Amino acid sequence: MVSSASPRLFGPKDRTLFGWYHPSSRRDLGVVVVSPFGYEAICAHRSLRHLAEDLARAGFPSWRFDLDGTGDSAGDDRDPDRVGAWVRSIHAACEALKGEAGVERVVLLGLRLGALLAGIVASEREDCVALVALAPAMSGRAYARELKILQAALDLAGPPPGVRPEEGIQEALGFAITEETRAALGKLALDRVDLSRVGRVLVFDRDDLPGAERWLEGLVASGIDAAGRTVPGYVEMMLDPHEAVVPARMLEAVVEAIGDAFPEPQPGSETTQTEVVPTPSSAVVQGVVETPHRLAGGIFGILSAPQDAPRSGRGIVLLNAGAVHRVGPNRLYTRFARAWAGAGHVVLRCDLTGIGDSPPRPGQPENVVYGDQALVDVEEVVRWLRQHEGLRRVDVVGLCSGAYHGLEAAIAGQPIDGVVSINPLTFDYDPSEPLDVRAHKVAIAAKRYATSMKSVEKWRKLLRGEIDRAAVARTILRRAQEVADRRLRDLRRRLGIPHPNDLGADLERLAKRHVPLRFVFASDDPGRELLTDEGGSAVPALLATPMLGIEVIDNPDHTFTQLWSHALLEQALARALDALDRGRR
């Protein structure tokens, strides 16, 4: 079902917020959906979209949005007064929903930190008739401590020599919490928020690790109309976006509870309607002009264009990394788009169909990362950007699956002038291939086994049966097959005999068409080995020309979670984009 939601830019002109308005029939009451922070917001994005859609279908106009400094809104997580800005964002969202839908009362619904912030705002408003808290963060101090533990559990590598982490910054799964933000969070706790003016409190706690029981008991004891229950689905909702599962039972319970608490007024009953306020179609954000667009096929994207800088005539498309919506892993795509637009380029960060806020094409499921529709989507996006902005050239940049789709689209002959691929995990995706023998898994395992062969203790474990011998054998056999295939492809290429799925031949054809390629790899990612394995002798030959280049960044993980790696990646991409120009000359 295609959503009737439409994008909205709202809030202060000098600090624009981005959100989605989900219209519906009721004119007495609407719901404002408050997202969690950072990586949790990225994981929950799809589920919160479904929740807002379900609320709208149940009659409640809804507004979901990005807090200040997050998602597609203006600002950054290092800006001052984060907590104050987040609270003001929620107030602005309430006013925007009232102005757009004409409702007079609002329900504030928040997830995790969003629930804590929503509680604060609910206590400050006369028009908030209910607070709905989903797996609420009970205090800012406990929340920051939990993020610190989760960050440590990742066991990420430190920066390379010469690179120093930022002082005073708590890393939070790819996002930053400053000392000021941590101190401000430390003052927040739901059990210290006065909710006496709020008509009702509904709590939906996670069933695996509930934590709101005492708070709920305190609310009831103080005379507040409060009720709660545990619901399944939280853990699955908060998995990595390509694995996350929309918690249908949770969403159904939430929508049903709000509907029961606020039945629709009888026909003829009077409601006061607020004047509808028009919203802008574009906004100046950090010195660039940003405009939401809906393309053919339902593809959604945000265009970042120079405000004052001279235009370069170049367009850049940022393709989804896995199932992460258009803001990119760690919100890097938003950062890159604004930086590149400030340098004179026109940048479109978009959601391929079925990802983020782009509905799937008819008959297709959503959240498919390597779907058949991707090539069609990329062509639509590239042609639209070229024609809409009158650009001389359009380059495609993507991480992981975005790297794969960009390269595949160029190989297919689409009107792409250059490609920058970041950490691709495959050059020949086969959905039928068992997970443990996919090329990137084999490359990682083979590298690990090669290191282990030097260890006497590893050999002892193998002989004692403490290591899966069958898995080792499968990896070695697959690796041997890959080496043989590479040599066969090289031989056939030299003899002029076509070979299916020959990456080396594809790279040579792109070079002949003057479509330059640049690859950026994390040092421990398998993509570099895959490129040299599958590209064969074509890779070193093309590396001697301006048509192909490789840059390796030491120590980041696959999605550049470490904060110190963000600037290194941005600098590497700037060099890669400059190199594309040299390859076209």
Secondary structure, DSSP 8 states (H G I E B T S, - for coil): -----EEEEES-TTS-EEEEEE--S-SSEEEEEE--SHHHHHHHHHHHHHHHHHHHHTT--EEEE--TTSTTSSS-TTSS-HHHHHHHHHHHHHHHHHHHH--SEEEEEEETHHHHHHHHHHHH-SSEEEEEEES---BHHHHHHHHHHHHHHH------TT----TTEEEETTEEEEHHHHHHHTT-BGGGS--TTSSEEEEEEESSS---HHHHHHHHHTT--EEEEEES-HHHHTS-TTT----HHHHHHHHHHHHHHS----TT------------S-EEETTEEEEEEE-GGG-EEEEEEESSS---SEEEEEE-STT--TT-GGGHHHHHHHHHHHTT-EEEEEE-TTSTTS---TT--SS-TT-TTHHHHHHHHHHHHHHHHT-SEEEEEEETHHHHHHHHHHHTT-S--EEEEES-S-SS--TTS-GGGSHHHHHHHHHHHHHHTT-HHHHHHHHTT-S-HHHHHHHHHHHHHHHHHHHHHHHHHHHT---TT-HHHHHHHHHHTT--EEEEEETTSTHHHHHHHHHTTHHHHHHTSTTEEEEEESS--TT--STHHHHHHHHHHHHHHHHHHHHH-
